[in-house]
């Protein structure tokens, strides 16, 4: 299979992501534990929305992107303060929402800069 050698060669890119990489907080798929925690995996999955936001020329207010980051911040903060225990499905879902929000912020700011320059 041609995909396996490509993935093997690009594996080092994952280690550029600043992540604690705790096995207990990482997703396991068919016996393989992903190298990033569930939250970071979700954020990276949320970033996949960026090209669609750009290509479809969707415009969102900056505050919406900021608002979409709040669930992840609240989940991480309440877990760190030991108010409650989080779980991987929640970490993954708040990470995806946060990645989408960050994508919205990046696209909004990029569109603003482009409108000023052109």
Secondary structure, DSSP 8 states (H G I E B T S, - for coil): -HHHHHHHHHGGGGGGS-----GGGEEEETTEEEEEEHHHHHHHHHHTTHHHHHHTT----HHHHHHTTHHHHHHHHHHHTTSS---HHHHHHHHHHHHHHHHHHHHHHHHHHHHHH-
